[in-house]
Amino acid sequence: MNLNYTAEELAFRDEVRAFLDEKLPADIAAKVKGFRRLSKEDHQRWQKILNEQGWYATHWPEEYGGVNWSPVQKHIWDEESSRYGAPRSVPFGVNMVAPVIIKFGTEEQKQRYLPRILSGEDWWCQGYSEPGAGSDLASLKTRAVRDGDHYIVNGQKTWTTLGQHANMIFCLVRTNTEVKAQEGISFLLMDMDTPGITVRPIITLDGEHEVNEVFFEDVKVPVENLVGEEDKGWTYAKYLLTYERTGLAGIGISKAALQHLKELATRRIKNGRPLIEDASFSQRIARVEIDLMAAGISNLRIIASVEGGGMPGAESSMLKVRGTEIRQTINDLARRAIGPYAIPFVEEEMDLDYDGDFLSDENAAPVTPQYFNNRKLSIFGGSNEIQKNIVSKMILGL
Ligand SMILES: Cc1cc2nc3c(=O)[nH]c(=O)nc-3n(C[C@H](O)[C@H](O)[C@H](O)COP(=O)(O)OP(=O)(O)OC[C@H]3O[C@@H](n4cnc5c(N)ncnc54)[C@H](O)[C@@H]3O)c2cc1C
Protein backbone atom coordinates (compact mmCIF):
# COMPACT_ATOMS: atom_id res chain seq x y z
CA MET A 1 0.00 0.00 0.00
CA ASN A 2 1.36 3.43 -0.99
CA LEU A 3 -0.14 6.31 0.97
CA ASN A 4 1.60 9.01 -1.08
CA TYR A 5 -0.21 10.72 -3.95
CA THR A 6 1.02 10.10 -7.50
CA ALA A 7 2.00 13.02 -9.77
CA GLU A 8 -1.43 12.77 -11.50
CA GLU A 9 -3.22 12.85 -8.17
CA LEU A 10 -1.23 15.91 -7.08
CA ALA A 11 -2.14 17.61 -10.38
CA PHE A 12 -5.78 16.77 -9.74
CA ARG A 13 -5.51 18.30 -6.25
CA ASP A 14 -4.16 21.52 -7.80
CA GLU A 15 -7.09 21.56 -10.23
CA VAL A 16 -9.56 21.14 -7.34
CA ARG A 17 -7.89 23.94 -5.38
CA ALA A 18 -7.94 26.30 -8.37
CA PHE A 19 -11.65 25.58 -8.89
CA LEU A 20 -12.48 26.18 -5.21
CA ASP A 21 -10.42 29.38 -5.14
CA GLU A 22 -12.29 30.72 -8.12
CA LYS A 23 -15.84 29.39 -7.79
CA LEU A 24 -16.74 28.79 -4.12
CA PRO A 25 -18.85 31.81 -3.02
CA ALA A 26 -17.23 33.55 -0.03
CA ASP A 27 -20.54 33.99 1.86
CA ILE A 28 -21.31 30.26 1.66
CA ALA A 29 -17.77 29.30 2.74
CA ALA A 30 -18.03 31.71 5.70
CA LYS A 31 -21.22 29.95 6.84
CA VAL A 32 -19.72 26.48 6.52
CA LYS A 33 -16.46 27.42 8.26
CA GLY A 34 -18.33 29.24 11.02
CA PHE A 35 -20.76 26.25 11.38
CA ARG A 36 -23.75 28.53 10.65
CA ARG A 37 -27.14 27.82 9.10
CA LEU A 38 -27.25 27.12 5.36
CA SER A 39 -30.44 27.96 3.48
CA LYS A 40 -32.02 25.90 0.70
CA GLU A 41 -30.88 28.63 -1.68
CA ASP A 42 -27.24 28.27 -0.49
CA HIS A 43 -27.31 24.54 -1.26
CA GLN A 44 -28.93 25.12 -4.66
CA ARG A 45 -26.48 27.88 -5.63
CA TRP A 46 -23.48 25.65 -4.86
CA GLN A 47 -25.05 22.66 -6.60
CA LYS A 48 -25.53 24.72 -9.76
CA ILE A 49 -21.84 25.74 -9.73
CA LEU A 50 -20.75 22.12 -9.24
CA ASN A 51 -23.06 20.90 -11.97
CA GLU A 52 -21.73 23.51 -14.42
CA GLN A 53 -18.25 22.21 -13.67
CA GLY A 54 -19.50 18.62 -14.20
CA TRP A 55 -18.48 17.69 -10.64
CA TYR A 56 -21.84 17.23 -8.92
CA ALA A 57 -22.53 13.51 -9.44
CA THR A 58 -19.34 11.94 -8.10
CA HIS A 59 -20.90 8.46 -7.74
CA TRP A 60 -22.46 8.20 -11.22
CA PRO A 61 -21.08 6.67 -14.41
CA GLU A 62 -20.11 9.25 -17.05
CA GLU A 63 -22.84 8.17 -19.49
CA TYR A 64 -25.45 9.66 -17.11
CA GLY A 65 -23.54 12.88 -16.45
CA GLY A 66 -21.36 11.62 -13.59
CA VAL A 67 -17.66 12.25 -13.00
CA ASN A 68 -16.41 8.72 -12.46
CA TRP A 69 -13.56 9.80 -10.19
CA SER A 70 -11.29 7.14 -8.69
CA PRO A 71 -11.62 6.53 -4.91
CA VAL A 72 -8.45 8.60 -4.37
CA GLN A 73 -9.81 11.50 -6.44
CA LYS A 74 -13.07 11.41 -4.41
CA HIS A 75 -10.99 11.48 -1.24
CA ILE A 76 -8.99 14.47 -2.49
CA TRP A 77 -12.23 16.25 -3.33
CA ASP A 78 -13.67 15.53 0.16
CA GLU A 79 -10.52 16.75 1.90
CA GLU A 80 -10.10 19.91 -0.14
CA SER A 81 -13.75 20.91 -0.30
CA SER A 82 -14.09 20.50 3.49
CA ARG A 83 -10.93 22.52 4.05
CA TYR A 84 -12.20 25.36 1.85
CA GLY A 85 -15.64 25.39 3.51
CA ALA A 86 -17.71 24.04 0.62
CA PRO A 87 -21.10 22.62 1.71
CA ARG A 88 -21.51 18.87 1.52
CA SER A 89 -24.07 17.91 -1.12
CA VAL A 90 -27.48 16.98 0.29
CA PRO A 91 -27.19 13.26 -0.47
CA PHE A 92 -30.77 12.02 -0.92
CA GLY A 93 -31.10 12.68 -4.67
CA VAL A 94 -27.58 12.56 -6.07
CA ASN A 95 -25.95 9.97 -3.82
CA MET A 96 -28.86 7.78 -2.71
CA VAL A 97 -31.85 7.44 -5.03
CA ALA A 98 -29.87 8.10 -8.23
CA PRO A 99 -27.53 5.08 -7.91
CA VAL A 100 -30.63 2.91 -7.26
CA ILE A 101 -32.42 4.29 -10.33
CA ILE A 102 -29.26 3.82 -12.43
CA LYS A 103 -28.90 0.18 -11.33
CA PHE A 104 -32.51 -0.98 -11.00
CA GLY A 105 -34.76 1.68 -12.63
CA THR A 106 -36.50 1.61 -16.01
CA GLU A 107 -35.20 3.59 -18.97
CA GLU A 108 -38.11 6.06 -18.50
CA GLN A 109 -37.20 6.56 -14.84
CA LYS A 110 -33.57 7.26 -15.77
CA GLN A 111 -34.60 9.71 -18.51
CA ARG A 112 -37.03 11.49 -16.25
CA TYR A 113 -35.29 11.73 -12.89
CA LEU A 114 -31.52 11.81 -13.45
CA PRO A 115 -31.39 15.11 -15.42
CA ARG A 116 -33.73 16.71 -12.86
CA ILE A 117 -31.40 15.63 -10.02
CA LEU A 118 -28.40 17.11 -11.84
CA SER A 119 -30.15 20.40 -12.56
CA GLY A 120 -31.53 20.71 -9.04
CA GLU A 121 -35.14 20.78 -10.28
CA ASP A 122 -35.98 17.93 -7.91
CA TRP A 123 -35.09 17.89 -4.21
CA TRP A 124 -35.42 14.35 -2.82
CA CYS A 125 -35.91 13.09 0.72
CA GLN A 126 -35.62 9.60 2.20
CA GLY A 127 -38.71 7.77 3.51
CA TYR A 128 -37.23 4.69 5.19
CA SER A 129 -37.70 5.04 8.99
CA GLU A 130 -41.05 4.82 10.75
CA PRO A 131 -42.01 5.30 14.41
CA GLY A 132 -41.69 1.52 14.96
CA ALA A 133 -39.03 0.77 12.36
CA GLY A 134 -35.51 2.22 12.66
CA SER A 135 -32.71 -0.24 13.38
CA ASP A 136 -35.24 -2.97 12.67
CA LEU A 137 -36.19 -1.40 9.35
CA ALA A 138 -37.75 -4.53 7.88
CA SER A 139 -40.65 -4.22 10.34
CA LEU A 140 -41.94 -1.14 8.48
CA LYS A 141 -45.71 -0.90 8.12
CA THR A 142 -46.50 1.83 5.56
CA ARG A 143 -48.82 -0.06 3.23
CA ALA A 144 -49.13 0.16 -0.57
CA VAL A 145 -52.05 -1.72 -2.10
CA ARG A 146 -52.28 -2.17 -5.87
CA ASP A 147 -55.47 -0.71 -7.41
CA GLY A 148 -55.39 -0.91 -11.22
CA ASP A 149 -52.67 1.42 -12.52
CA HIS A 150 -51.94 2.84 -9.08
CA TYR A 151 -50.81 1.96 -5.58
CA ILE A 152 -52.81 3.39 -2.68
CA VAL A 153 -50.38 4.29 0.12
CA ASN A 154 -51.25 4.69 3.82
CA GLY A 155 -48.88 5.07 6.75
CA GLN A 156 -46.21 7.27 8.28
CA LYS A 157 -42.50 7.96 7.88
CA THR A 158 -40.39 9.83 10.40
CA TRP A 159 -37.04 11.66 10.84
CA THR A 160 -37.34 12.70 7.19
CA THR A 161 -34.33 15.01 6.83
CA LEU A 162 -35.05 18.29 4.98
CA GLY A 163 -38.40 16.89 3.83
CA GLN A 164 -39.77 20.44 4.12
CA HIS A 165 -37.67 21.42 1.07
CA ALA A 166 -38.39 18.28 -0.96
CA ASN A 167 -40.73 17.85 -3.90
CA MET A 168 -39.91 14.12 -4.23
CA ILE A 169 -39.61 11.26 -1.73
CA PHE A 170 -38.40 7.68 -2.16
CA CYS A 171 -40.13 5.28 0.20
CA LEU A 172 -39.98 1.72 1.36
CA VAL A 173 -43.55 0.42 1.51
CA ARG A 174 -45.11 -2.92 2.39
CA THR A 175 -46.77 -4.54 -0.61
CA ASN A 176 -47.10 -8.06 0.80
CA THR A 177 -47.98 -9.12 4.34
CA GLU A 178 -48.08 -12.86 3.61
CA VAL A 179 -44.31 -13.40 3.31
CA LYS A 180 -41.18 -12.91 5.47
CA ALA A 181 -40.82 -9.20 6.47
CA GLN A 182 -37.88 -8.54 4.09
CA GLU A 183 -39.64 -10.15 1.13
CA GLY A 184 -42.79 -8.00 1.08
CA ILE A 185 -41.22 -4.55 0.70
CA SER A 186 -41.22 -2.36 -2.42
CA PHE A 187 -39.36 0.80 -3.41
CA LEU A 188 -41.68 3.63 -4.53
CA LEU A 189 -40.99 7.13 -5.88
CA MET A 190 -43.58 9.76 -4.95
CA ASP A 191 -44.29 13.35 -5.80
CA MET A 192 -44.66 15.23 -2.50
CA ASP A 193 -47.48 17.32 -4.01
CA THR A 194 -49.72 14.25 -4.38
CA PRO A 195 -52.96 14.73 -2.40
CA GLY A 196 -52.87 12.89 0.95
CA ILE A 197 -49.21 13.63 1.82
CA THR A 198 -48.67 15.85 4.88
CA VAL A 199 -45.28 17.00 6.21
CA ARG A 200 -45.01 18.05 9.86
CA PRO A 201 -41.85 19.50 11.41
CA ILE A 202 -39.92 17.93 14.28
CA ILE A 203 -37.93 20.60 16.13
CA THR A 204 -34.72 19.12 17.50
CA LEU A 205 -32.79 19.89 20.72
CA ASP A 206 -30.85 22.69 19.01
CA GLY A 207 -34.10 24.48 18.09
CA GLU A 208 -33.65 23.73 14.36
CA HIS A 209 -36.12 22.41 11.80
CA GLU A 210 -34.07 19.72 10.08
CA VAL A 211 -36.28 16.64 10.35
CA ASN A 212 -39.96 15.89 9.76
CA GLU A 213 -42.78 13.41 10.03
CA VAL A 214 -44.47 12.53 6.74
CA PHE A 215 -48.03 11.14 6.72
CA PHE A 216 -49.68 9.25 3.83
CA GLU A 217 -53.45 9.04 3.62
CA ASP A 218 -54.89 7.23 0.58
CA VAL A 219 -52.07 8.57 -1.60
CA LYS A 220 -52.44 7.50 -5.26
CA VAL A 221 -49.06 6.62 -6.79
CA PRO A 222 -48.79 5.54 -10.46
CA VAL A 223 -47.46 1.98 -10.90
CA GLU A 224 -44.68 3.30 -13.15
CA ASN A 225 -43.15 4.89 -10.00
CA LEU A 226 -42.22 1.46 -8.68
CA VAL A 227 -38.45 0.86 -8.91
CA GLY A 228 -37.52 -2.67 -10.00
CA GLU A 229 -39.85 -5.50 -9.06
CA GLU A 230 -42.70 -5.46 -6.55
CA ASP A 231 -41.70 -7.06 -3.19
CA LYS A 232 -37.98 -6.87 -4.05
CA GLY A 233 -37.40 -3.42 -2.51
CA TRP A 234 -35.26 -4.74 0.34
CA THR A 235 -32.46 -5.59 -2.12
CA TYR A 236 -32.54 -2.05 -3.54
CA ALA A 237 -32.78 -0.54 -0.04
CA LYS A 238 -29.62 -2.36 1.05
CA TYR A 239 -27.80 -1.29 -2.11
CA LEU A 240 -28.68 2.32 -1.29
CA LEU A 241 -27.38 1.94 2.29
CA THR A 242 -23.91 1.04 1.01
CA TYR A 243 -23.88 4.53 -0.57
CA GLU A 244 -25.39 6.17 2.54
CA ARG A 245 -22.64 4.77 4.78
CA THR A 246 -19.81 5.89 2.52
CA GLY A 247 -18.34 9.08 3.90
CA LEU A 248 -20.20 9.01 7.23
CA ALA A 249 -16.83 9.05 9.03
CA GLY A 250 -16.60 12.76 8.12
CA ILE A 251 -12.81 13.04 8.49
CA GLY A 252 -12.68 16.33 6.54
CA ILE A 253 -15.44 17.94 8.65
CA SER A 254 -13.76 16.78 11.85
CA LYS A 255 -10.52 18.41 10.75
CA ALA A 256 -12.40 21.69 10.24
CA ALA A 257 -14.15 21.27 13.63
CA LEU A 258 -10.80 20.61 15.33
CA GLN A 259 -9.37 23.80 13.81
CA HIS A 260 -12.42 25.71 15.10
CA LEU A 261 -11.89 24.20 18.57
CA LYS A 262 -8.24 25.29 18.61
CA GLU A 263 -9.19 28.85 17.65
CA LEU A 264 -11.80 28.86 20.40
CA ALA A 265 -9.32 27.58 22.99
CA THR A 266 -6.78 30.19 21.89
CA ARG A 267 -9.23 33.02 22.58
CA ARG A 268 -10.52 31.71 25.94
CA ILE A 269 -8.54 32.79 28.96
CA LYS A 270 -8.07 30.49 31.95
CA ASN A 271 -6.00 31.57 34.97
CA GLY A 272 -4.63 34.50 32.96
CA ARG A 273 -3.46 32.36 30.01
CA PRO A 274 -5.06 31.12 26.81
CA LEU A 275 -6.97 27.89 27.48
CA ILE A 276 -4.97 26.12 24.77
CA GLU A 277 -1.87 26.47 26.99
CA ASP A 278 -3.62 24.72 29.88
CA ALA A 279 -1.87 21.35 30.30
CA SER A 280 -4.99 19.30 30.88
CA PHE A 281 -7.05 20.92 28.11
CA SER A 282 -4.27 20.80 25.52
CA GLN A 283 -3.74 17.13 26.37
CA ARG A 284 -7.42 16.45 25.59
CA ILE A 285 -7.10 18.26 22.28
CA ALA A 286 -3.94 16.29 21.47
CA ARG A 287 -5.67 13.00 22.25
CA VAL A 288 -8.59 13.67 19.89
CA GLU A 289 -6.20 14.96 17.23
CA ILE A 290 -4.22 11.70 17.40
CA ASP A 291 -7.46 9.69 17.16
CA LEU A 292 -8.44 11.77 14.14
CA MET A 293 -5.07 11.17 12.45
CA ALA A 294 -5.42 7.43 13.08
CA ALA A 295 -8.98 7.44 11.64
CA GLY A 296 -7.67 9.41 8.64
CA ILE A 297 -5.03 6.74 8.00
CA SER A 298 -7.64 3.95 8.34
CA ASN A 299 -9.76 5.84 5.84
CA LEU A 300 -6.81 5.97 3.41
CA ARG A 301 -6.21 2.27 3.97
CA ILE A 302 -9.79 1.49 2.92
CA ILE A 303 -9.50 3.84 -0.07
CA ALA A 304 -6.23 2.15 -1.14
CA SER A 305 -7.88 -1.27 -0.95
CA VAL A 306 -10.92 -0.08 -2.98
CA GLU A 307 -8.56 1.52 -5.51
CA GLY A 308 -6.89 -1.89 -5.79
CA GLY A 309 -10.24 -3.53 -6.63
CA GLY A 310 -11.42 -4.50 -3.10
CA MET A 311 -14.84 -3.78 -1.56
CA PRO A 312 -15.35 -1.62 1.54
CA GLY A 313 -16.82 -4.09 4.01
CA ALA A 314 -17.25 -3.99 7.74
CA GLU A 315 -14.29 -1.55 7.85
CA SER A 316 -16.77 1.21 6.88
CA SER A 317 -18.74 0.36 10.05
CA MET A 318 -15.57 0.66 12.11
CA LEU A 319 -14.80 4.01 10.55
CA LYS A 320 -18.36 5.26 11.07
CA VAL A 321 -18.15 4.49 14.80
CA ARG A 322 -14.69 6.06 15.27
CA GLY A 323 -15.39 9.05 13.02
CA THR A 324 -18.63 9.99 14.77
CA GLU A 325 -17.15 9.45 18.25
CA ILE A 326 -14.28 11.79 17.34
CA ARG A 327 -16.63 14.47 16.06
CA GLN A 328 -18.76 14.26 19.20
CA THR A 329 -15.62 14.50 21.38
CA ILE A 330 -14.55 17.67 19.53
CA ASN A 331 -18.04 19.13 20.04
CA ASP A 332 -17.85 18.23 23.72
CA LEU A 333 -14.45 19.93 24.15
CA ALA A 334 -15.74 23.06 22.40
CA ARG A 335 -18.69 23.13 24.81
CA ARG A 336 -16.26 22.80 27.74
CA ALA A 337 -14.07 25.54 26.30
CA ILE A 338 -16.82 28.16 26.41
CA GLY A 339 -17.86 27.06 29.90
CA PRO A 340 -20.99 28.82 31.25
CA TYR A 341 -21.74 30.38 27.84
CA ALA A 342 -22.69 26.89 26.64
CA ILE A 343 -25.78 26.83 28.86
CA PRO A 344 -28.06 29.38 27.17
CA PHE A 345 -27.93 29.88 23.43
CA VAL A 346 -29.53 32.36 21.08
CA GLU A 347 -30.85 30.67 17.96
CA GLU A 348 -30.55 33.83 15.84
CA GLU A 349 -26.77 33.81 16.38
CA MET A 350 -26.71 30.92 13.90
CA ASP A 351 -27.49 33.34 11.03
CA LEU A 352 -24.30 34.78 9.56
CA ASP A 353 -25.91 38.23 9.20
CA TYR A 354 -27.09 38.34 12.86
CA ASP A 355 -26.42 41.89 14.11
CA GLY A 356 -27.51 41.66 17.77
CA ASP A 357 -25.21 41.26 20.79
CA PHE A 358 -23.49 37.89 21.12
CA LEU A 359 -23.91 36.10 24.45
CA SER A 360 -20.24 35.21 24.37
CA ASP A 361 -18.63 35.95 20.99
CA GLU A 362 -19.18 35.14 17.34
CA ASN A 363 -16.86 32.16 17.48
CA ALA A 364 -18.79 30.55 20.32
CA ALA A 365 -22.24 30.96 18.70
CA PRO A 366 -22.45 27.55 16.99
CA VAL A 367 -20.91 25.52 19.83
CA THR A 368 -24.04 24.56 21.77
CA PRO A 369 -26.31 23.97 18.71
CA GLN A 370 -23.54 21.82 17.19
CA TYR A 371 -23.13 19.85 20.39
CA PHE A 372 -26.85 19.06 20.50
CA ASN A 373 -27.29 18.56 16.76
CA ASN A 374 -24.42 16.11 16.48
CA ARG A 375 -25.94 13.69 18.97
CA LYS A 376 -27.57 12.45 15.74
CA LEU A 377 -24.25 11.24 14.29
CA SER A 378 -24.19 8.08 16.38
CA ILE A 379 -27.86 7.35 15.58
CA PHE A 380 -28.45 7.86 11.86
CA GLY A 381 -27.06 5.91 8.92
CA GLY A 382 -27.29 2.80 11.15
CA SER A 383 -26.73 3.50 14.87
CA ASN A 384 -23.24 2.95 16.31
CA GLU A 385 -24.50 -0.03 18.33
CA ILE A 386 -25.68 -1.67 15.09
CA GLN A 387 -22.29 -0.89 13.46
CA LYS A 388 -20.53 -2.51 16.44
CA ASN A 389 -22.69 -5.62 15.96
CA ILE A 390 -21.47 -5.73 12.33
CA VAL A 391 -17.81 -5.28 13.37
CA SER A 392 -18.05 -7.97 16.04
CA LYS A 393 -19.56 -10.43 13.58
CA MET A 394 -17.68 -9.66 10.37
CA ILE A 395 -14.24 -8.57 11.66
CA LEU A 396 -13.92 -10.22 15.08
CA GLY A 397 -15.90 -13.32 14.09
CA LEU A 398 -17.87 -13.34 17.36
C1 LIG B 1 -31.21 13.61 12.80
C2 LIG B 1 -31.73 12.34 12.17
C3 LIG B 1 -31.99 12.35 10.81
C4 LIG B 1 -32.52 11.20 10.19
N1 LIG B 1 -32.85 11.26 8.87
C5 LIG B 1 -33.51 10.22 8.32
C6 LIG B 1 -34.04 10.32 6.98
O1 LIG B 1 -33.85 11.34 6.27
N2 LIG B 1 -34.75 9.28 6.49
C7 LIG B 1 -34.95 8.13 7.20
O2 LIG B 1 -35.58 7.21 6.68
N3 LIG B 1 -34.47 8.00 8.47
C8 LIG B 1 -33.77 9.02 9.05
N4 LIG B 1 -33.30 8.93 10.34
C9 LIG B 1 -33.65 7.73 11.12
C10 LIG B 1 -32.48 6.87 11.52
O3 LIG B 1 -32.07 6.06 10.44
C11 LIG B 1 -32.94 6.05 12.74
O4 LIG B 1 -33.10 6.95 13.81
C12 LIG B 1 -31.95 4.97 13.11
O5 LIG B 1 -31.96 3.94 12.15
C13 LIG B 1 -32.27 4.36 14.51
O6 LIG B 1 -33.59 3.95 14.58
P1 LIG B 1 -34.56 4.42 15.77
O7 LIG B 1 -34.43 5.91 15.92
O8 LIG B 1 -35.91 3.85 15.50
O9 LIG B 1 -33.95 3.77 17.08
P2 LIG B 1 -34.10 2.27 17.53
O10 LIG B 1 -33.87 1.34 16.39
O11 LIG B 1 -35.39 2.12 18.28
O12 LIG B 1 -32.89 2.11 18.54
C14 LIG B 1 -32.93 2.63 19.88
C15 LIG B 1 -31.61 2.28 20.56
O13 LIG B 1 -31.46 0.84 20.63
C16 LIG B 1 -30.25 0.44 20.01
N5 LIG B 1 -30.47 -0.84 19.29
C17 LIG B 1 -31.50 -1.14 18.46
N6 LIG B 1 -31.36 -2.38 17.97
C18 LIG B 1 -30.20 -2.88 18.50
C19 LIG B 1 -29.49 -4.12 18.38
N7 LIG B 1 -29.95 -5.08 17.56
N8 LIG B 1 -28.33 -4.26 19.06
C20 LIG B 1 -27.84 -3.26 19.85
N9 LIG B 1 -28.48 -2.06 20.01
C21 LIG B 1 -29.63 -1.88 19.36
C22 LIG B 1 -29.92 1.54 19.02
O14 LIG B 1 -28.55 1.60 18.74
C23 LIG B 1 -30.39 2.77 19.78
O15 LIG B 1 -29.42 3.19 20.71
C24 LIG B 1 -32.74 10.02 10.96
C25 LIG B 1 -32.43 10.03 12.33
C26 LIG B 1 -31.93 11.16 12.93
C27 LIG B 1 -31.64 11.13 14.41
The ligand as an SDF file (V2000), in Angstrom:
LIG
                    3D

 53 58  0  0  0  0  0  0  0  0999 V2000
  -31.2140   13.6130   12.8030 C   0  0  0  0  0  0  0  0  0  0  0  0
  -31.7260   12.3420   12.1650 C   0  0  0  0  0  0  0  0  0  0  0  0
  -31.9870   12.3540   10.8100 C   0  0  0  0  0  0  0  0  0  0  0  0
  -32.5170   11.2020   10.1930 C   0  0  0  0  0  0  0  0  0  0  0  0
  -32.8480   11.2580    8.8690 N   0  0  0  0  0  0  0  0  0  0  0  0
  -33.5150   10.2170    8.3150 C   0  0  0  0  0  0  0  0  0  0  0  0
  -34.0390   10.3200    6.9770 C   0  0  0  0  0  0  0  0  0  0  0  0
  -33.8550   11.3420    6.2680 O   0  0  0  0  0  0  0  0  0  0  0  0
  -34.7460    9.2780    6.4860 N   0  0  0  0  0  0  0  0  0  0  0  0
  -34.9470    8.1340    7.2000 C   0  0  0  0  0  0  0  0  0  0  0  0
  -35.5780    7.2060    6.6790 O   0  0  0  0  0  0  0  0  0  0  0  0
  -34.4710    8.0010    8.4720 N   0  0  0  0  0  0  0  0  0  0  0  0
  -33.7690    9.0190    9.0470 C   0  0  0  0  0  0  0  0  0  0  0  0
  -33.3040    8.9260   10.3380 N   0  0  0  0  0  0  0  0  0  0  0  0
  -33.6530    7.7320   11.1220 C   0  0  0  0  0  0  0  0  0  0  0  0
  -32.4770    6.8700   11.5170 C   0  0  0  0  0  0  0  0  0  0  0  0
  -32.0740    6.0620   10.4420 O   0  0  0  0  0  0  0  0  0  0  0  0
  -32.9440    6.0460   12.7390 C   0  0  0  0  0  0  0  0  0  0  0  0
  -33.1040    6.9550   13.8140 O   0  0  0  0  0  0  0  0  0  0  0  0
  -31.9530    4.9730   13.1050 C   0  0  0  0  0  0  0  0  0  0  0  0
  -31.9650    3.9440   12.1510 O   0  0  0  0  0  0  0  0  0  0  0  0
  -32.2650    4.3630   14.5070 C   0  0  0  0  0  0  0  0  0  0  0  0
  -33.5940    3.9530   14.5760 O   0  0  0  0  0  0  0  0  0  0  0  0
  -34.5560    4.4220   15.7680 P   0  0  0  0  0  0  0  0  0  0  0  0
  -34.4340    5.9050   15.9160 O   0  0  0  0  0  0  0  0  0  0  0  0
  -35.9060    3.8520   15.5000 O   0  0  0  0  0  0  0  0  0  0  0  0
  -33.9510    3.7730   17.0790 O   0  0  0  0  0  0  0  0  0  0  0  0
  -34.1040    2.2660   17.5280 P   0  0  0  0  0  0  0  0  0  0  0  0
  -33.8670    1.3450   16.3930 O   0  0  0  0  0  0  0  0  0  0  0  0
  -35.3860    2.1220   18.2790 O   0  0  0  0  0  0  0  0  0  0  0  0
  -32.8920    2.1140   18.5400 O   0  0  0  0  0  0  0  0  0  0  0  0
  -32.9310    2.6260   19.8830 C   0  0  0  0  0  0  0  0  0  0  0  0
  -31.6080    2.2780   20.5620 C   0  0  0  0  0  0  0  0  0  0  0  0
  -31.4580    0.8420   20.6310 O   0  0  0  0  0  0  0  0  0  0  0  0
  -30.2530    0.4410   20.0100 C   0  0  0  0  0  0  0  0  0  0  0  0
  -30.4690   -0.8390   19.2920 N   0  0  0  0  0  0  0  0  0  0  0  0
  -31.4960   -1.1410   18.4590 C   0  0  0  0  0  0  0  0  0  0  0  0
  -31.3630   -2.3850   17.9700 N   0  0  0  0  0  0  0  0  0  0  0  0
  -30.1990   -2.8830   18.5050 C   0  0  0  0  0  0  0  0  0  0  0  0
  -29.4930   -4.1220   18.3790 C   0  0  0  0  0  0  0  0  0  0  0  0
  -29.9470   -5.0820   17.5650 N   0  0  0  0  0  0  0  0  0  0  0  0
  -28.3330   -4.2570   19.0580 N   0  0  0  0  0  0  0  0  0  0  0  0
  -27.8430   -3.2580   19.8520 C   0  0  0  0  0  0  0  0  0  0  0  0
  -28.4820   -2.0630   20.0050 N   0  0  0  0  0  0  0  0  0  0  0  0
  -29.6270   -1.8780   19.3600 C   0  0  0  0  0  0  0  0  0  0  0  0
  -29.9240    1.5420   19.0180 C   0  0  0  0  0  0  0  0  0  0  0  0
  -28.5490    1.5970   18.7420 O   0  0  0  0  0  0  0  0  0  0  0  0
  -30.3900    2.7730   19.7850 C   0  0  0  0  0  0  0  0  0  0  0  0
  -29.4160    3.1920   20.7080 O   0  0  0  0  0  0  0  0  0  0  0  0
  -32.7350   10.0230   10.9610 C   0  0  0  0  0  0  0  0  0  0  0  0
  -32.4290   10.0260   12.3320 C   0  0  0  0  0  0  0  0  0  0  0  0
  -31.9280   11.1630   12.9340 C   0  0  0  0  0  0  0  0  0  0  0  0
  -31.6430   11.1300   14.4140 C   0  0  0  0  0  0  0  0  0  0  0  0
  1  2  1  0
  2  3  1  0
  2 52  2  0
  3  4  2  0
  4  5  1  0
  4 50  1  0
  5  6  2  0
  6  7  1  0
  6 13  1  0
  7  8  2  0
  7  9  1  0
  9 10  1  0
 10 11  2  0
 10 12  1  0
 12 13  2  0
 13 14  1  0
 14 15  1  0
 14 50  1  0
 15 16  1  0
 16 17  1  0
 16 18  1  0
 18 19  1  0
 18 20  1  0
 20 21  1  0
 20 22  1  0
 22 23  1  0
 23 24  1  0
 24 25  2  0
 24 26  1  0
 24 27  1  0
 27 28  1  0
 28 29  2  0
 28 30  1  0
 28 31  1  0
 31 32  1  0
 32 33  1  0
 33 34  1  0
 33 48  1  0
 34 35  1  0
 35 36  1  0
 35 46  1  0
 36 37  1  0
 36 45  1  0
 37 38  2  0
 38 39  1  0
 39 40  1  0
 39 45  2  0
 40 41  1  0
 40 42  2  0
 42 43  1  0
 43 44  2  0
 44 45  1  0
 46 47  1  0
 46 48  1  0
 48 49  1  0
 50 51  2  0
 51 52  1  0
 52 53  1  0
M  END
$$$$
